[in-house]
Amino acid sequence: MSEQKVITLQHLKIGQHARVVSISQKCHGLERRRFIDLGILPGTIIVAEMRSPSGDLTAYLIRGSVIAFRSEQTRFINISIL
């Protein structure tokens, strides 16, 4: 069985699917809690849907909902591309 390369969510291209591996240990407090409340848990599938013209916001399909994150937030979410 081959190992999947782990990257951060900020590297996911529009249309790509990924599986959440973990939330970085550098993410604390309310931000970590928000990710967990949104269902960003190991095993969750995320699809990059669209990016804002400025490139700072990206919308992701997560558990049936479209949620936008700033690029600085996506650095805390570790994924493997499917």
C-alpha angles and dihedrals in degrees: 000000000000121000118242117233111246116221135158124268092249088074095056110113124221109280095019122124124217141175121230112244099179148319111256118258086231089070111088144168123356095359092055090046091051092053091050092046089052089056098254096151132139108289096025114135116229127189122196104229109174143341128222118247090252089052094228097104124053125183118220131191106231122172092335096313129099111229128178124217133185114241092249090059094051091062088074096058116082115204144169118220116240 
